Amino acid sequence: MLVNILTFGIRSDGGQVASSYDYVIITNVGGTTSIVHQSNIKQHYDSGGYSITIQANDTTDELEILCNGNAGETLRWMAYINGIEIAYGT
């Protein structure tokens, strides 16, 4: 799959935000799921404790988007994923 991922988070009081725009190619070849290319096009974090991580989970064969804020804060996260998939039947 080739995917473009826009991720955005905002603290409950609107005071802090986080965003990321990523371009990712993920494959599953012979049962092994991995990211073969990833580019972070742009990111913005109002706080040093915020992070957005995109990774492959080979155990569950999934693309994961992991979002973190600071302890004690409430954030709402959203991701928009646009992509294409090429599948081969067996």
N, C-alpha and C positions, 0 to 999 in steps of 0.2 A: 504494500500500500504506500501511496504517497499522500501525505496529509499536511494541510496548513492548520495550525492551531492558534486561536486567539484566546487567551486566558486573562480574566480580570477578577480582582477581589477588592472589596471595599469594607472598611471597618464599620460597625453598626452606627457610629455617630457621624460617619462621612468624613472623618478627619484624616484618614490615611488610606492610600490605594496601592495596589500592585497590579502590574500587567506584563504580559509577555506575548510575543509573536514568534512562533517557531515553524520551521519547515522540516519535516521528518520523513525519511523513507524507512519502513519497517518490513521485514520479510520473515517468512516461516519456511525454511528449507529443511526437509527431512525431519520435521518435528522440532527444529531449533528456531525459536523466535528471537530476533535481534534487530537492533537499529543499525542500519548500514550507512546512513548519513543523517546528520542533524545540524541545522543551522539556527542559531538564535538570531533573528533579524533585529529585534529591538526588545528591550525590557526596561521596566521602571519600577522601583521600589521606594516608597516614602519612608520605610523603616528598614534598618539593617537586619531585623529578625525575619523579614518576609522572604519567601523563596517559592519558585515554581520550577519543578523538575519533571522532565519528560523522560520516561524510560520504558524498556521492554521487560515484560515479565515472562520468562521462558517457562515457568511452571504452569501458569494459567493461559499462556499464549495470548496475552493482552498488551495493548499499549496503555501505560499508566501515566496519569497527570497527577502529581503530588504537590499540594499547595500547603504552605505553612505560614502561620502568623506568629505573633508574640504571645507568650503565656498570659492568660487573663483577659485577652482581647477576643471579641466576637467579630468574625469576618464572614461575609457571604462570597462564595466563589462561583464563577460561571466560566464555561469553556465552550467555544464555538469551533467545531471541527468540520473541515471541508476536505474531501479527499476522493481518491480513486483507488480501485482495487482490481488487480488482475489475478484470476485464479485458474489453475490448471486442474482438471479432473484426473482421477486415477482409475 
